[in-house]
Amino acid sequence: MALERALKTRDIVLFNVAAIVGMRWIALAAANGPSSLFLWVLAALVFFIPQGFAVTALSSAIPEEGGLYVWTSKAFGQRQGFLAGWLYWASNITYFPTLTLSTVVFALYVFGTRFAALEQSPLYAAGASLALLTIALLFNIVGVKTGKWVQNIGGLAQWIPSAALLLVGLIALTSSGSATPMPPSSLIPDFAALPTILFFANLCFGFAGLELAPTMAGEVVEPRKTFPRAIVISGLSIAAVYLTGTISLLWSLPQNEVSIISGVNQAITKAGAAHGMPWLGAPIALLMTLAGLGGVGAWLIATARLLFVGGLDRYLPPVFGATHPKWKTPWFAMVFQAVFSALFIVAAQWGGTVKEAYLKLVNATLIVYFIPYMFMFASAIKLRVEIAREPHAIPVPGGRAGSLFWNGLGFLTTVVAIVLALVPPADTANKTEFFVEVFIGSFGFLLVGLILYVLAERRRRRATP
């Protein structure tokens, strides 16, 4: 059954903002200090811009449901396409716990700092995360016209806290000076220090996600025109939010007091109260919670399309390709995605602290998620000639040399980020355990994907007369 085309440029811009922008990345950057500003710019140059060029070229030339799965299949064959799609889907199984965890922590500040101590409670983190996931699932099963408003509200809700953070930061700067000293020398990262290099990989991850919306090409109005416009608008917005948010947070709070998850809430609540705005923290926390809900909905609805297309192509049981008779959404794929995500949400809180669980999940997710990015950049190079032949496509600037440079730069950055994600942070209590868990949790998905593909091929051959 055909999917309904209901998404326009505005919807895709807000979808991208909701899916990519994370206040948790701003908090993580500020906790790392003023040099994060330089690293944000560097990550934009070597990863975000190449990503934007690759996604624009591929989505304008091949605007088909499934996005990255289809692009890789056309470039390298069905096996590589299946692995790219499988790993992209699998990465969200480990990504959802980090996204829901940060969102439910934001929700605590709706009540001021009264319940802030629950930030370290695994029971609260798991229970509230499951409730958040259920809400996003129900809205998106009902239909794309209904579900898109979860993502639209989430995208809009990202900008208001960013503006509030900038306001609080400017007030703090002008009234009492920057809470974090920022001499010019502090803006230059120490690239000889391992923590700086490891942190850079996380900032690249904070920019990832432009390829998500094209997985829903079948529900987008004029996708060849809509995706390029939306990528430019949302790309500029996302970069601005990250840069202004990080410097505003450093103006508002000393670097060593910034929580890696709830730093933005801290700044707006504490600095706002200190400068005559004690009421500001609660509504902004509510908006950040709504933004997180939009992000959960965006990743859920888009990555479920990979299961949906896998069902249509018979690499997964046909039920994955089923759509709801009334709402015309791939309901089974979304429910399956949500159930597996729920299992990982619970497992992530089993033992250890919330912070340790968060960091392990971020690193494991980065590896599983970035392997498909290697396929994407390689596909943009391999399909360069086909892209150039499409009359409505927007190829990477610079012809063959430009395609090789930008996609090669993105590919190399992705490889470096994958390697760095295996290195435990300096303050990790048990570095060997951290490495083993991240390695098994990430590359284990690759092995499972290979096994699933072999089984699927055997099933397809038996079904072929």
C-alpha positions in Angstrom: 0.0 0.0 0.0 1.4 3.4 -1.0 2.4 5.8 1.7 0.9 9.3 1.9 2.9 12.3 0.8 2.3 15.0 3.4 5.7 16.4 4.3 6.9 19.8 2.9 10.0 21.8 3.2 9.0 23.4 6.5 8.3 19.9 7.9 11.7 18.5 6.8 13.5 21.6 8.3 11.8 21.1 11.6 12.3 17.3 11.4 16.1 17.8 10.8 16.3 20.3 13.7 14.4 18.0 16.0 16.4 15.0 15.0 19.9 16.5 15.1 20.0 19.3 17.6 20.6 18.1 21.1 21.0 20.3 24.1 23.0 17.5 25.6 25.7 18.1 23.0 25.8 21.8 24.0 26.2 20.7 27.7 28.9 18.1 26.7 30.8 20.8 24.7 30.6 23.4 27.5 31.9 20.9 30.0 34.9 20.4 27.8 35.7 24.1 28.0 36.2 27.1 25.6 38.2 25.1 23.0 34.9 23.3 22.1 34.0 26.4 20.0 37.0 25.7 17.7 36.1 22.0 17.6 32.5 22.7 16.7 33.8 24.7 13.7 36.3 22.0 12.7 33.6 19.3 13.0 31.3 21.4 10.7 34.1 21.7 8.1 35.3 18.1 8.0 32.0 16.3 8.7 28.8 18.4 8.6 29.5 20.1 5.3 30.6 16.9 3.5 27.5 15.2 5.0 25.3 17.9 3.6 26.8 17.7 0.1 26.5 13.9 0.0 22.9 13.8 1.3 21.9 16.6 -1.1 23.4 14.8 -4.1 22.0 11.4 -3.3 18.6 12.5 -2.1 18.0 14.8 -5.1 19.2 12.1 -7.6 17.6 9.0 -5.9 14.6 10.3 -3.9 13.3 6.8 -2.9 11.9 5.4 0.3 14.7 3.9 2.3 17.3 6.5 1.7 20.7 5.3 2.7 19.7 1.6 2.2 18.7 2.3 -1.4 21.7 4.5 -2.1 24.2 1.8 -0.9 22.3 -1.0 -2.7 22.5 0.9 -6.0 26.2 1.6 -5.5 27.5 -1.7 -4.1 24.8 -4.3 -4.3 22.1 -5.8 -2.1 24.4 -7.3 0.6 26.1 -4.0 1.3 22.8 -2.2 1.1 21.3 -4.6 3.6 24.3 -4.2 6.0 24.1 -0.4 5.8 20.4 -0.4 6.5 20.7 -3.0 9.2 23.5 -1.1 11.0 21.7 2.2 10.6 18.6 0.7 12.2 20.6 -1.1 14.9 22.4 2.1 15.8 19.1 3.6 16.9 18.5 0.7 19.2 21.5 2.0 21.3 20.8 5.6 20.4 17.3 5.7 21.8 18.4 5.2 25.4 20.8 8.2 25.2 18.1 10.4 23.6 15.3 9.4 26.0 17.7 9.6 29.0 18.7 13.2 28.3 15.1 14.1 27.6 13.7 12.7 30.9 16.5 14.5 32.8 15.4 17.8 31.1 11.9 17.0 32.4 13.1 17.1 36.0 13.8 20.8 35.7 10.2 21.6 34.9 9.8 21.5 38.7 12.9 23.7 39.3 15.7 21.9 41.1 13.4 20.0 43.5 13.8 16.7 41.7 17.2 17.3 40.2 18.7 14.4 42.3 16.7 11.9 40.3 19.2 12.6 37.4 21.3 9.8 38.9 18.4 7.4 39.5 18.4 4.4 37.1 14.8 3.6 38.1 13.5 7.0 37.1 15.6 7.1 34.0 14.2 3.7 32.7 10.6 4.3 33.7 10.3 7.8 32.3 12.2 6.8 29.1 9.7 4.0 28.4 6.8 6.4 28.9 8.4 8.9 26.5 9.0 6.2 23.8 5.4 5.0 24.1 4.0 8.5 23.5 6.2 9.0 20.4 5.2 5.6 19.1 1.4 6.2 19.5 1.5 9.6 17.8 3.4 8.2 14.8 1.3 5.1 14.3 -1.8 7.3 14.0 -0.4 8.7 10.8 2.3 11.0 9.3 -0.1 14.0 9.4 -0.5 13.5 13.1 3.0 12.3 13.9 4.7 15.1 12.0 3.4 17.6 14.5 5.4 15.8 17.3 8.5 16.4 15.2 7.5 20.0 14.2 6.8 21.0 17.8 10.1 19.4 18.7 11.9 21.4 16.1 10.3 24.6 17.2 11.0 23.8 20.8 14.7 23.5 20.1 15.1 27.1 19.1 13.4 28.8 22.1 15.6 27.2 24.8 18.6 28.2 22.6 17.4 31.8 22.5 16.8 31.7 26.3 20.3 30.3 26.9 21.8 33.1 24.7 19.7 35.7 26.7 20.9 34.3 30.0 24.5 34.1 28.8 24.5 37.7 27.6 23.0 39.0 30.8 25.6 37.0 32.9 28.4 38.3 30.6 27.4 42.0 30.8 26.5 42.0 34.5 29.3 40.0 36.1 31.5 38.8 33.3 32.0 35.4 31.9 31.6 32.6 34.5 34.2 30.6 32.6 37.5 32.6 31.9 38.0 32.6 28.1 41.4 34.1 27.2 42.3 33.6 23.5 44.7 30.8 24.4 41.8 28.8 25.9 40.1 28.6 22.5 42.8 26.6 20.9 42.4 22.8 21.5 45.4 20.7 22.7 45.4 18.2 19.9 48.3 16.4 21.6 46.0 15.4 24.4 43.9 12.3 23.9 40.8 13.6 25.6 40.6 16.4 23.1 40.7 14.0 20.2 38.2 11.7 21.7 35.8 14.6 22.4 36.0 15.7 18.8 34.5 12.4 17.6 31.5 13.1 19.9 31.0 16.5 18.4 30.9 15.0 14.9 28.2 12.7 16.2 26.3 15.7 17.4 26.2 16.9 13.7 24.9 13.6 12.3 21.4 13.1 11.0 20.8 14.9 7.7 20.4 11.5 6.0 17.5 10.6 8.2 14.7 12.4 6.5 15.4 10.9 3.0 14.4 7.5 4.4 10.9 8.9 4.2 11.1 10.1 0.6 7.9 8.4 -0.2 6.0 10.7 2.1 7.7 13.9 1.0 6.1 16.4 -1.5 8.5 16.9 -4.4 11.5 15.3 -2.7 14.1 16.4 -5.3 13.4 20.0 -4.5 12.4 19.7 -0.8 15.4 17.9 0.5 18.1 20.3 -0.8 16.2 23.4 0.4 15.6 21.8 3.8 19.3 20.7 4.2 20.6 24.3 3.6 18.1 25.9 6.0 18.4 23.4 8.8 22.1 23.0 8.4 22.8 26.7 9.0 20.3 26.7 11.9 21.9 23.7 13.6 25.4 25.1 13.4 24.3 28.4 14.8 22.4 26.7 17.8 25.5 24.7 18.7 28.0 27.6 18.6 25.8 30.2 20.4 24.6 27.6 22.9 28.0 26.5 23.9 29.5 30.0 24.4 26.3 31.1 26.3 26.6 28.2 28.6 30.2 29.0 29.4 29.3 32.6 30.0 26.6 31.4 32.5 28.3 28.7 34.5 31.9 27.8 35.4 33.1 24.9 33.2 33.7 22.5 36.1 30.1 22.9 37.2 28.4 21.9 33.9 26.6 18.6 33.9 27.2 16.7 30.6 23.5 15.9 30.4 21.6 18.8 32.1 24.1 21.6 31.7 21.6 23.8 29.8 18.9 23.4 32.4 21.5 24.3 35.1 22.5 27.5 33.4 19.0 28.7 32.7 17.7 27.8 36.1 20.6 29.0 38.2 21.8 31.9 36.2 18.2 33.0 35.4 17.5 33.0 39.2 20.7 34.9 39.9 19.7 37.7 37.4 16.1 38.2 38.4 14.4 35.5 36.2 13.7 32.7 38.7 10.6 31.7 36.6 12.6 31.0 33.4 13.8 27.5 34.2 10.5 25.7 34.3 9.0 26.7 30.9 12.3 26.2 29.2 12.7 22.7 30.7 9.2 21.9 29.4 10.2 23.1 25.9 13.4 21.0 26.0 11.4 18.0 27.0 9.1 18.6 24.0 12.1 19.0 21.8 13.4 15.6 23.1 10.1 14.0 22.4 10.2 15.4 18.9 13.7 13.9 18.5 12.5 10.5 19.7 9.6 10.7 17.2 11.8 11.7 14.3 14.3 8.8 14.8 11.5 6.3 15.5 9.4 7.1 12.4 12.3 7.4 10.0 14.4 4.4 11.0 11.3 2.2 11.0 11.2 2.8 7.3 14.3 0.7 6.9 12.5 -2.2 8.4 9.5 -1.4 6.2 11.6 -1.4 3.0 13.4 -4.6 4.1 10.0 -6.2 4.4 9.0 -5.0 0.9 12.3 -6.4 -0.5 11.7 -9.7 1.3 15.0 -9.5 3.3 12.8 -9.4 6.3 9.4 -11.2 6.9 6.7 -9.6 4.8 4.8 -8.3 7.9 7.5 -5.6 8.1 6.3 -4.2 4.8 2.7 -4.0 6.0 1.0 -0.6 6.5 -1.9 0.2 8.8 -5.2 -0.2 6.8 -6.6 3.1 8.3 -3.5 5.3 9.0 -1.3 4.1 6.1 1.8 3.9 8.4 4.3 1.0 8.7 2.9 0.2 12.1 4.5 -3.2 12.6 8.0 -1.9 11.8 7.5 1.0 14.3 6.3 -1.3 17.1 9.1 -3.7 16.5 11.6 -0.8 16.6 10.1 0.5 19.8 10.1 -2.9 21.6 13.8 -3.4 20.9 14.5 0.1 21.9 12.7 -0.4 25.2 14.8 -3.5 25.9 18.0 -1.5 25.5 16.6 1.4 27.6 16.1 -1.0 30.5 19.4 -2.8 29.9 21.3 0.4 29.8 20.4 1.1 33.4 21.4 -2.3 34.7 24.3 -1.6 37.0 26.6 1.3 37.1 25.7 5.0 37.2 23.5 6.9 34.8 26.6 8.8 33.5 28.6 5.6 32.8 25.6 4.1 31.0 25.2 7.2 29.0 28.9 7.4 27.9 29.0 3.7 26.9 25.9 4.0 24.9 27.1 7.1 23.1 30.3 5.4 22.0 28.7 2.2 21.0 26.0 4.1 19.0 28.7 6.2 17.3 30.5 3.2 15.9 27.4 1.3 14.7 25.9 4.5 13.3 29.0 5.7 11.5 29.7 2.5 9.6 26.7 3.2 7.3 28.1 6.7 6.9 31.2 5.1 5.3 28.8 3.4 2.9 27.0 6.7 2.2 30.2 8.7 1.4 31.5 5.9 -0.7 28.1 5.6 -2.5 28.2 9.3 -3.3 31.6 8.8 -5.0 30.6 5.6 -6.8 27.4 7.1 -8.1 28.8 10.5 -9.1 28.3 9.9 -12.8 24.7 8.7 -12.3 24.0 11.7 -10.1 25.5 14.1 -12.7 23.2 12.6 -15.4 20.0 13.2 -13.4 18.5 16.5 -14.7 17.0 17.5 -11.2 20.0 16.3 -9.1 22.3 18.7 -7.3 25.8 17.1 -7.4 28.6 17.8 -5.0 30.3 21.1 -6.1 33.5 20.9 -8.0 32.8 18.0 -10.4 34.9 14.8 -10.0 37.6 16.5 -7.9 35.0 18.1 -5.6 33.2 14.9 -5.1 36.4 13.0 -4.3 37.5 15.8 -1.9 34.3 16.4 0.1 33.2 12.8 0.2 36.7 11.5 0.9 37.0 14.1 3.7 33.7 12.9 5.2 34.7 9.2 4.8 38.1 9.8 6.5 36.6 11.8 9.4 34.1 9.0 9.9 36.8 6.3 10.1 38.8 8.4 12.6 35.6 8.9 14.7 34.9 5.1 14.8 38.5 4.3 15.9 38.3 7.0 18.6 35.0 5.7 20.0 36.8 2.5 21.1 39.1 4.5 23.4 37.8 4.7 27.0 37.5 8.3 28.5 40.3 9.2 30.9 38.0 9.1 34.0 36.6 5.6 33.2 37.0 3.3 36.3 37.5 0.1 34.3 39.0 0.9 30.9 39.2 -2.8 29.8 35.5 -3.4 30.6 34.5 -0.2 28.8 36.4 -1.2 25.7 35.1 -4.8 25.7 31.5 -3.7 26.2 31.6 -1.0 23.5 33.4 -3.3 21.0 31.1 -6.3 21.5 28.0 -4.0 21.6 28.9 -2.4 18.3 30.7 -4.9 16.1 28.4 -7.6 17.3 25.6 -5.9 15.4 27.8 -6.2 12.2 28.1 -10.0 12.7 24.4 -10.4 13.3 23.7 -8.4 10.2 25.9 -10.7 8.1 24.1 -13.8 9.5 20.7 -12.3 8.8 21.6 -11.5 5.2 22.8 -15.0 4.6 19.6 -16.4 6.0 17.5 -13.9 4.0 19.2 -14.8 0.8 18.6 -18.5 1.4 14.9 -17.8 2.1 14.6 -15.7 -1.1 16.3 -18.4 -3.3 13.9 -21.0 -1.9 10.9 -18.7 -2.6 12.1 -18.1 -6.2 10.5 -20.6 -8.7 
